Amino acid sequence: MKKFVYGNPVDTDAIVNDVETTLGQVPVGTSAIDDHVFSFTYALAPADKVYGLGEQVRGIDKRGWEYESWATDEPHHHEDKRSLYSAHNFIVVDGEKTFGLFVDYPGRVKFDIGYTQSDVLRVECEADLKLYYFEGESVLDIARQFRHAIGKSYKAPKFAFGYGQSRWGYKTQDDFKDVVRQLDELDIPIDMLYMDIDYMQDFKDFTLNEKEFDGRFDQFVQWMKERDVHLVPIIDAGVKKQDGYFAYEEGKQNDYFCKLEDHKTDFIGAVWPGYSVFPDFLNDKARHWFGMQYEALTKYGIDAFWNDMNEPALFYSQYGIDKLNGQLKEFLANEKDEVPYFKLGAQVESLKNSMDDYRRFYHHKGDQWLRHDKVHNLYGYFMTRSASEAFKTLRPDQRTLMFSRSSYIGMHRYGGIWTGDNKSWWSHLGLIVHQLPAINMAGFLYTGPDLGGFGADTTRDLVLRFLQIGVFTPLMRNHSALGTREQEPYQFERPEDFRHLIGLRYRLVPYLYSEYLKAIENDTLMFKALAFEYKDDPIASQIEDQLLLGDEIMLAPVLTQNATGRAVYLPQAMTKVVFHADETIEQTPMDAGWHFVDYPLNELVFFIRPGKAVPLAKAAHRVTDIDWNALEWLGDGREYTLYDDDGTTKEDTLIIKNLERQK
C-alpha cells in the first residue's frame, strides 16, 4: 500500500493501518492537478475489468459508465443513475496490470470508467485528498489488503441473522402485535420487527407516539421479549425545530447543530418532522451528545436500530422556498402566453437535496469550519459512529444491531447498511447480485436489500424470488412502503411456500454466521464474483448473475418473471442441492459446463463446490432455538471449520471448531 497526499485533505478516519506518504507519481497512470481539480487517468486495455464502488448501479464489472460518489437520497435505482445512498471510493482494475485505488475524499468524486472514452479510466475530484494505491496478484489479494487497511468490519449480534418483517405503515401496538401473531400462527420464523417513523411523536427522534405508547412502551417491549422478538426502531438524521422539544433545546443550547456561513445561525431544512436542524456529527461533542440520546430507547431494552435519511436527505429549505417564490412571482408578472413548464418543474424539483443547500451549511471539526459539500459523504458514517460509540456506554459488553442507509468507507467498523429504497421490480433482483461483492469489498459485510421491494406494488412470485436470494444475505428483511401492496407472507395464497423458504434460512444460520465471522476475522469477502476465483475461465469471468458465497457455495438465482428455471454455468464439477417443498433434500453431482436447472418458486437451489461441506441445522422458530451442536451435512466434503462466538463485544470470544464428518 502506498499513500499519496494532495492539498489539505480532511481526516476521514477511513484508514486505520496507515503508511508514510509517498512522494512523486502513482506507479500507474497519470495524476495531475489543474485549477485545484485532481485527476487520475489510466489507459484501459480491451480485456481490463474494473470492480468495486460498493453500492452503485449496473454490473459487477463497472466499465462503460460514469459514476459519482455522492451520498444521494435516490429512490429510483435506474441504471442511468450515477449515485445512490453511499460513497465507496474503492476500485480494482484487473487485467494486464492488477491494482486498487482508494480515493479518500469525502466530497463529490467522479469515476469515468470507459464512459467518455471506452479505453480510459478517469477519476476526478477536488485536489484535497489522500490517494491509496494497492498492488497485488489478484482482485481478492488487493481486496484483502484494503480490508486490512480500513480495519475490522462491524460484528452484528447473532439474532440479526434471523428474519425481519417491516413496513412503513405499522402505527399501533395492535399493528405490530398482529404481525407476530399471524407469522406465529403460520409457524413462520421471525426474530426482528421493525418500527418505521410512525412510532415517534410527530416524527421526532427519541420520542414515542403518545396515543399508542405513553406509559405503556415498556409493556409493549416486554410482550415482544416474551416471544423472543427484537424491536428495531428507526432514527432519522433531522431534529425537529420545535421549542420545548428536549433534543432541539439541548442541541441548540450547546451549539450542536450545523451552522450557516456566519458559524452562529443554525441551518434549517425540512424532512419528515417539517423544519429541522441537523446534528453536527463531525463535532466530537455533538456526536457524543446525539449518540447518548439512544438511551431514550435502550433503557427499555431495545437492542437494535436502523439509521435513515442520513445522506442527509433534504426535502427543501426555507432558503430554497424563498427563491422559488421569487421565481413564481416573476413568472406570474410575465405577460407572455407560453408556459415554461419544464423550467418551472425543474425549479420545483431542485428544492429536494439542493446543492445550494448543501453549500449553505458548515461543520465544526476540531478547529476547522468545513463547508458541508466538501465533507458530505461523511454525514451518515459519523451519525452511525455516534450511536456505535454511545452503545459502549449504554450497552457495555453487548452487541447492538445497527445499520444505516448512507455510509462512507470507515463506517463499516460501526454498523452495516441496507441498499436503500429499492422497488418491487424484477431488475432489482439482478441489482442485488451485482452489488453484494462490491459492498463487501468496501468493508460492509452485514448488508442486504429490502426483500420484495420497498416501493411500487409487488407480486407473490417476486417476493418469493427475493426470498430465494435473501435466504443468504446477512440482513434478511421484508420491507415495503406506505401505499404499496402489503407483502407480509400471510398476504398471499399458499403461505406454506414462504414458511419453507424462511425456515431454510434458520437451517443455514450456522453456516452463514460462520462465514460472516470468517470474513471479518480474515479480511475476506462473503460474496464473490465468479471472475474473482475463475479469472482464467473465459466463461466464468463474464458471468454476472451467479455468485460465490464463502468457499463452499455457488448461487444462481432466477431473476426474470415467469421463468421456471435458468441456465447455470459450473466452472467445475459441483453438487446441486435442492430443498424441495416437501422438506426433502436432493443432492445431485453435476459436471462442469452449462446446465439448465429447474428452480420452482417454492424451493431453494444452490451448488456446493467439490470437496466442500456445508453444515445444516435442524428447523428452528427463532435464532436462539438453533441447536449448534446437532448439525447435518451437505456436499461431499469431510470437514468444515465453524466460527462462532458468545455474542459479547469482548475481543477473545471467537470460537473455532473443526468439525469432522462421521464416515
N, C-alpha and C positions, 0 to 999 in steps of 0.2 A: 504494500500500500504506500502510495506517495501522496503528499498533500501540497497543493499549490494555492497560494493566497493572493487575492486581487482586491485592491481597495481596502475598505474598512468594514469587514463583514460583521454581522450581528452573531453573537454566540447562540446557537440554537440548541445546544446540548444533544445533538443528534448522535455524534460520535463519542463513545466513551473510551475507546482504546486509540488514542490519538498518536500522531507521529510528528517529528520535526518538519518544518516547512522545507520543501524542495525548491530551489531556485531554477529559473530557466523555463523551457517549453515542456509541455506534456510529451511523453515519449511517442505518442501517435498523433496524427492530425496536426491542425494548426490552431493555435489560440491567439486571439487578438483583442485589443480594446480600442474602440473608436467612439469618441464623444461620450465617454463613460458607459458604453454598452460593451459587455463582454460577449465574445462569440468563440465557439469551438467548432471547427469544420473537419470532417473526415470523409474521405472518398470510399464509398461502399463498393465492394466487389459484387458481381451479379449473384453469387451464392451466399453472401453475408445475410445473417438474420439478426434482428435486434429484439431483445427481450426486456421485460421489466415495466416500469412506470406504474406498477401497482394497480390501483383502482382506475381503470380507463376503459374506453370503448374499444371495439374492433377485436382483432385476433390476438393469439398468443405472440406471434411474430408481428411486431409493430411497424414494419416497413410499409410505406405508401400513404402515410397520413401525417398531419401536423397536430401535435398535442400541446396543451398548456397545463402547467402545474399551477392551478389557481383554484383553491377550495371554493366550490360553487354549489349553491342550493339549486340543484337541477333535477327536477322530477322526470324529465323527458330524456331517457337514456338512448337516444337515437344514435346511429353510427356516424352521423355528421357532427356530433358534439366533440369539443376539444378538451373539455374538463368536466369532472364530476366533483364529488364532495371532498376528496382528499388530494394531497400533493405528495407523491412518492417519487422523488427525483433521481431514481437509480435505474440505469440501463446496463445491459451487457450486449456487446457486439460479438457475435460468434461466426467465424468464417476463416478467412486467410490469416487473420490475427484475432485472438480472443482476449477481450479486455472489458473492464467495467468502469463506469463513471458515476460518481455521486456528486450532484451539483447542490451543495449546501447553501442555498439561498432561499429565504422564506417568503419572498415576493413572487411575482409572476415570472415563470421560466417557460420558454418556448422550445419544444423539441420538434424540429422539422426533419422527419425520418424518411427521406426519399419522396417528399411531397412536392416541393418546389422543383427539385431536380431528382430524378429517380435514383441516381447514384451518389447522392450527397446527404450526409447526416450533418445537421447544423443545430447547435444548442446556443440559445441566446438569452441573456438576462442583464440586469443592471450589474455594473462592474464592482460589486461589493460582495464577494463570495469566497467560499473555500471549495476547491475542486479536488476530489479524491479520485485517484487513478488506481485500478486494480488489474493485475495481470496474472493469468493462471492457465491451467491446462484445459479447463472445460467450464461450461456455464455453472455447473454445480460447485466446482472448486472456487470460482470467483464469488458466487452467492454465499458460500460458507465463509470466505474471508470477510465479506461485507457484513454478514450477520454477526461475526465475532467482533467486528469493529464497532457496531452500534449497540452491543450489549444484549443480554438475555431477554427473550420475549416474556410478556405477561403470562402468568400462570393462573388460569381460571379454576374455581372450585369444581369438584367432581360433578356436583348436581347440575352444573351448567352444560353438561353433555346430555342432559335429558331433553325431552320435547317441551317446547314452549308454545303457548297459544296467546295470540294478541289480536286486538282490533281497536282502531281509533273509533270509539263509539260506545265502549263499555263505560257506563256512568254510575250506576247504582251498585250497592252491595249485592243486590239480587242478580244484577247482570254478571258480576264476577263469579258469584257462587254457582250460578246456573251453568256456567261453562264447565266448572269442575264436576258438578253433579252429572251433567249429561255425558261427559267423557268417561267418568267412573261407571256410569250405568252401562255403557257400551264396552267397558273393560279396555279402554284406550289409554295408554300411559300418558302421564303429564307430570312435569317437575316444576314448570315455571308458568306463571300467569302475569301478563304484562299490563301495566297501568299507563295509558296514554294521558294526554293533557287534561281530560275531564275530571280526573280525581282531585285536581287542585281547586282552590277557590279563586275564581276569576283568572285562571291560568297563571297564578303567582307561584313561583318556586318555593318549595319548603312549606307550603300550606296544604290544608285538606279541605275538600268540599264540605262546607258547614252543614248542609242539609243531610248529607249522607254519612259523614264520619265524625261529626262533632261529639267528642266524648265517648266514641264507640270504635275508634280505629284500632285500639289495642285488642278488642274483642274480635274484630274482623281479621286481624293478623293471626290471632290465636286459632280461629276457625280454620284458616289455611294451614297453619303449622300442624294442627291435629291430623290433617290429611297429607302432610309432608309436601305441601305445595309452596314454592317460594314466590312471593310477590316481587315484581320488578318495576318500580316507578320510573317515569321519565323525568329528567331535569333539563330545562332549556337554558340557553345562554342569557337571554334578556331578562332583566329585573324590572318589573312594572314600576313606572314612575308614579307613585301614589303616596301622598302624605299619610303618615301613620302606619304604613306597611313596614314591618321591622327590618326586612332586608334592605329596602330602599333607604330608610332612615340611617341605619348603621353604616351602609356604604357611602352615603352622601356625607355624613359627619366625618368620616375618616379619609375622604378623597380616594375611594377605592374604584371609582368608575372612570372609563376612558374620557378624555377631555378634548375640547376643541383646540384650535391653534393657540389660543391665549393661555392654555395649560391651567385654566381655572374653571371654565364652564363645562358641565357635563354634556357629552354628546347624547342626543336623543333620537332614537329611531323606533319604528313601530314593528312589533312582531305579535305573537298571539295575545299577550295581555293588553295590547294597544301601545301607546307611547311608553318606551322603556329605555333604561340606561344599561350599559354593558360593563361588567366587571373587567378590570384591567388585569388579566391573568399573567401578564408579563411582569407585573409588580409583585415582588415576593410577599409583601404583607397582604395585599389584596387577594392573592392566590391562596394564602393560608386561611384568610378570613372566609372566603367563599367555600373552601373545602370543609371547614368546620361546620358550615350550615347543614351539611348532610346529617348531622346529629338529630335534626328535627324528625328524621325517619329511622335512622339506625337505632334510636332509643326504643323504638317499638319492636326491634328485632329484624328489621329489613336488612337483608344481606346481598342485595342485587340492585343495580341501577343501569339505565342507559341514558347517555347524554345526547341531546339533539339540538338542532338549529344553531350549531356552533361553528359555522364557517367564518364569521357569523352571518346568518340569514337576516336580511333587512327587507321588510315588505315595502316600506317607504320611510321618509323622514319629513319633518316639518319644513326643512330647507328645500327638499325636492317638491313638496306640495306648493310652497310659496312660488317657486319658479314656474311650476305648471300653471298656477293661477294666472300668473303674468302672461304666459303664452296663450292661455284661453281668452283672456281679455283682449289681447292683440288680435286674435282670430275673430272674435265677435265684432270688433271695431272695423274689421276689413270688409268693405262692401263688395268685394269680388264674388262672383257666383260659384266658382269652383271650390270644392271641399277637399282640403288637403288630408284625406283620410289616413293615408299611410304615414304621413308626418305626425299627425295627432296621435295615431295608435302607437307609434314608436316612442313618442314623448311620454305617454302614459305607462307603457311597458318599462321604460327606462327608470321609473321610480323604484322598481324592485332591484335590490342588490346593486345599487348605483355606484359606479366608480367614483363619481363626485363625492358621494357619501363616504366611501372608503378612504378618500383622501382628506376628509374633513377632520378625522379624529386621531388622537395620539395616545401612545402608551408611555408610561414612565418606568423604564427598566434601569435599575441602578441609578446612575447619574445622567442617563440619556433620556431624551424625549424622542420617540420614534413614531413617525407617521404610519398609520395603520397599513396602508397599501404596501409598505416596504416589508412588513412582517406578517401579512395577512394569513399566511398558511400555518402560522404557529397557534392561532387562536383556539381551535378545537383541541389541539395537542395539549396546550397548557391548561385548558379547562379540565380535561381528564386527569392530567397530572395533579391538579389542585385536589380533586377528590381522592385520588390514589394515595397521595401523601397524607391526607387527613385520616384515611382509614387506618393508618398505622397507629394513630392515637385513639380513634373511635372504636376500632375493632382489632385490637392488638392480637397477633398470632392467629388471626383468622383470615381466610381468603374471602374477598368480596367480588362478586361478579360485576364487572364494569366494562361496557363497550360504548363506542361513540360513533357518530355519523361522520364527523370531519376528523382529519388526522394529518400529521406530518411524520416523517421518519424520526424516531425517537419516542413518539407516543406509544409505540409497540411495547415499551417496557412497563407501561402503566395501565393498559387496557387493550381490548380487542376492537374490532369495527364490524358493523354490518354494511352491506353495499348500497344502502340508501333506498330511496323511494322508487323501486322498480315498478314494472307494470305487469299485469296479467297477460303477457304476450309470449308466444312461443319462441320468439327470437331471444328472449331474456333467459331461456334455458341455456342456450349456447353462450350467452354473455357470462354466466356463472363459470362455465368451464374455462373460458378464456381468462377470466380474472384471477382465479384461485392461485395458479403458480406465481403470477406477478405479485400478488398481495403477500404471499409467503416470502418471496424474495425481499420484500420491503420490511420483513420482520414481523408481520401480523399473521399469527397462527390461529388465534381464536376469531373466526370470521364465518360469515355465511350470508345468504340473501334472504329477503322476505319470501318465504315459500308460498306458492300460489299467486304471488304478485301482489304488491301493495295497491297500486292504482288500477283503475279500469275493472271490468267485470270478468271474473274468471269462469272456468268450466270445470266440471268434475274431472275430466281426463287430464286437464292441465295441472290441477292440484296434485293429482297422483304422480304425474311425471316430475313435478317439482320435488315431491317427497322422495322419489327414487334417487335423486341427487342429494337431497337434504339429509337422507339417512347417514351420509358420510361426512358432511361438513360439521366442524366443531359446534357452531351455532346452528341449532335446528329450530327455527321459529316460523310459524304460520302467522302472517300479519297482513292486515288489509285496511283500507281507508274508509272513512266515513262516506256514506253514499254509494259505496260499491256493493256488489253482491256479497252476502255473508258466505264465508268459506271455511268455517269450522267443519271438522269431519262429519259431524252429525247433521249438517245441512244438505247432505247428498244421499242418494239411494245407495244401498249396499255398503253401509259404514264398516262392515267387516273387512273390506279391502283396505281401508285406512288403518284399521286396527292391526292388520297384518304387517303393513309397511312400518308403521311407527313402532310396533312391537319388536321388529327386527333391529331397529336402532338400539334398543336396550340389550339385545343379544350381542351386539357388536361393540358396546361401550368399552369393555376391557381392552380390545384391540385399538380402538380409536383413541382412547385416552392415553394408552401406552405410546402410540406413535406420536401423539401430541407432545408428551413429555420428552421423548427421544429427540424430536425436532428442536425443542427448547434447549435441552442439555447439550446437544451436539452441533447446534447451529446449522441444522439441515432443513429441508423442505418437507412438509407433509404431502403436498400436491406438486407433481412434476409433469411437464410436457413429455411426451414420448421422445421428442428430439433431444431432451437433456440426457437421456441414457442410451438412446439408439441413434446417435448422430450419424453413424456410417451407414445406416439403413435408409436408402433413398425414399422409401415409402413412409416409414415411421417418422422421419424427420419433418414430414409435411402434414402429419395427422394433427388436427387441432380440435377434434371433437371426442377425443379419448384422453384420459389422464391416468397417471400412476399415483397410487396412494401408498405412502411408505415404501418399503422394499418388497412388499408381498402382492399387492392388489392392483389390477388394472380395471378402470371403469370405462364403460362405453354406453352412456345413457341415450335414450331415444329423445330427440329434440324437435321432432316435427309432428304436427297434428294428424291423427288417424293412422299413423304408422303402427303396425303390429310387431315390428322388429326393425333390424337395421344391419347394414354391412359393418363388420368389425374386422380390423386388421390385427393379427397377432404377430409381433416381431419375432417371437419364439414360441415353441410349444407351451401351452398353458392348460390349466384345468378350469373349465367353465363351471361355475356354481350357480344353481337356480334354487331359490327359495320359493317353492310352489305355494299357491293359496291354501292348499290343504295341509300345510305345515311340514310337508316332506321336503327333504333336501336332495337335490340331484347333483352329482359331481361327475363331469364328463371330460376326459382328456381330449385335447384338440391340438392338431398340428399347427405349425406356423403357417401364416398366409391369410388370405381373405376367406371370410365365412359370412353367411347370412344367419343371424341369430334372432330367434323369436324372443320378443320381450313384451309380454302382456302387461296391462296396466296394473294388475293386482299381484305381480310377482317382483322379485328382486333378482337381478342377474349381474354378476361380475366375474372376474377372471383372477386366478391365482397363479403367480409365476412359478416356474419349475423349481423343485427343491425347497419351496417355501410352505410354511404352515401359518394358519390364522386361528387364534383362539376364539371360541364362541361360548358365550354364557347361556344359561337357561333363561327362559322368559321371566320378565320382571315387570312390575307395575310402576315402580319408582327406581331411580338410580340407587338409592340406599338399600333396595331389596336385592340388588345383584349379588350373587354369590361368586366371588372372585376365585374361590378355591374349588369350584366344580365346573371346569371348563371342558368343552368338547373341542374337536379339531376339524379344520378344513384344510384342503390341499394335501400334497404328497410329501411335505417336509416332515422331519423328525423332531424339530425343536423350534422354540420361539423364545426370545428374550423379552420378558414382560416388565415394563416400567410402571411403578405405582408410587403412591405417597400417602401420608396420613392426613393430608388436607390442611396442614398449617402453613404458616409463612416462614418457618424455620428453614435454614439452608441445608440441613443434614437429613432431610426427611425422604429423599429419593430412595425407593426400594426397587432393586433389580433382582428378578427371579429368572433363572434359566430353566424354562420348562422343557421337559423331555417327554416325547410321546411314547406311551407304552406300546410295545410290539405285540 
